[in-house]
Amino acid sequence: MVESDVLDVFVDRLLLFPILQASCDQLMMVDHCARVMDTLEQQKRSLQKRRRRCLAGYSEPALSETSGTEETTVNVTSVTEETAMDFP
């Protein structure tokens, strides 16, 4: 009888495995989505900061060593009406 009880528990756990696996997958997806959202929020703040600096006349470094992502250098120059007229 002990073998039968062990077998019943084993079968019950096998039946629960897909449910537990699906729950685990959902939790992992939620965690992944939360990390992606955090990353997007950080990038949004970084872009807003870069935009403010760009509008103020500063330029950004070409490569950010802390984030490891490539950034574009932005040089802001004022264009006078005379210079603008030189170009068609």
C-alpha positions as CSV (number, residue, x, y, z in Angstrom):
1,M,0.0,0.0,0.0
2,V,2.8,2.4,0.6
3,E,3.9,2.0,-3.0
4,S,0.4,2.9,-4.1
5,D,0.4,6.1,-2.0
6,V,3.8,7.1,-3.3
7,L,2.6,6.5,-6.8
8,D,-0.6,8.5,-6.2
9,V,1.5,11.4,-4.9
10,F,3.9,11.2,-7.9
11,V,1.0,11.2,-10.4
12,D,-0.7,14.1,-8.6
13,R,2.6,16.1,-8.8
14,L,2.9,15.2,-12.5
15,L,-0.6,16.5,-13.1
16,L,0.2,19.7,-11.2
17,F,3.5,20.2,-13.0
18,P,2.1,21.9,-16.2
19,I,0.0,24.3,-14.0
20,L,3.1,25.1,-11.9
21,Q,5.2,25.5,-15.0
22,A,2.7,27.9,-16.6
23,S,2.6,29.9,-13.4
24,C,6.3,30.0,-13.2
25,D,6.5,31.1,-16.8
26,Q,4.0,33.9,-16.2
27,L,6.0,35.1,-13.2
28,M,9.2,35.1,-15.2
29,M,7.4,37.1,-18.0
30,V,6.1,39.6,-15.4
31,D,9.7,40.0,-14.0
32,H,11.1,40.3,-17.5
33,C,8.5,43.0,-18.4
34,A,9.2,44.9,-15.2
35,R,12.9,44.9,-16.0
36,V,12.2,46.1,-19.6
37,M,10.0,48.8,-18.3
38,D,12.6,50.0,-15.9
39,T,15.2,50.1,-18.7
40,L,12.8,52.0,-20.9
41,E,12.2,54.5,-18.1
42,Q,15.9,55.0,-17.6
43,Q,16.4,55.5,-21.3
44,K,13.5,58.0,-21.4
45,R,15.1,60.0,-18.6
46,S,18.5,59.9,-20.3
47,L,17.0,61.1,-23.6
48,Q,15.1,63.9,-21.8
49,K,18.3,64.9,-20.1
50,R,20.3,64.8,-23.4
51,R,17.5,66.9,-25.1
52,R,17.7,69.5,-22.4
53,R,21.5,69.7,-22.6
54,C,21.3,69.8,-26.4
55,L,18.8,72.7,-26.3
56,A,21.1,74.4,-23.8
57,G,24.0,74.2,-26.3
58,Y,26.0,71.3,-24.8
59,S,27.3,68.2,-26.7
60,E,27.1,64.7,-25.4
61,P,30.0,62.2,-25.4
62,A,30.1,59.7,-28.3
63,L,30.2,56.6,-26.0
64,S,28.8,56.3,-22.5
65,E,31.1,53.9,-20.6
66,T,28.6,53.4,-17.7
67,S,25.7,52.2,-19.9
68,G,27.7,50.6,-22.6
69,T,25.4,52.0,-25.3
70,E,26.5,54.1,-28.2
71,E,25.4,57.7,-28.1
72,T,25.4,60.2,-30.9
73,T,27.3,63.4,-30.5
74,V,25.2,66.4,-31.0
75,N,26.7,69.8,-31.9
76,V,24.3,72.7,-31.7
77,T,25.1,75.7,-33.8
78,S,23.1,78.8,-34.3
79,V,22.3,79.6,-37.9
80,T,21.9,83.3,-38.8
81,E,19.7,84.5,-41.5
82,E,22.7,85.3,-43.7
83,T,24.1,81.8,-43.4
84,A,20.6,80.3,-44.1
85,M,20.3,82.4,-47.3
86,D,23.6,80.9,-48.6
87,F,21.9,77.5,-48.9
88,P,19.2,76.9,-51.5
